[in-house]
Amino acid sequence: MTAAEAAAKPTLSINIGPLFGQPGQVAVTRADTQTMPWLHLATNSRTVIPATGNSTGDVGITAPVPAGNGFLNLGAIPNPRGVGLIGDSHGVTWADKAVGFVLSDGNLGNGNAQM
């Protein structure tokens, strides 16, 4: 998504798939774009991969909630991690849950991405 799309919807709901009766762990971390050669699809060139933009904000996920319940607009909260609303990982013990994904980086510049 573009920076403008992310700013318009700062909390993205991600449903957690079937766990088949087993507990799971949901986590988020940043990765170097150069480790993902499939990103050339975003540039329409087989040889060009977006550069990794500088991190200027935070990335995290909320604790799991029942799917379809919705999430707060965490973009309106100055420091969602500082007040305990997001973290790097959460345990999940039941299916039909969702986590809210939040990324607060600013403009990464043309040709850059965050993964």
Secondary structure, 3 states (H helix, E strand, C coil): CCHHHHHHCCEEEEEECCCCCCCEEEECCCCCHHHCHHHHHHHCCCCCCCEECCCCCCEEECCCEECCCCCCCHHHCCCCCCCCCCECEEEECCCCEEEEEEECCCCCCCCEECC
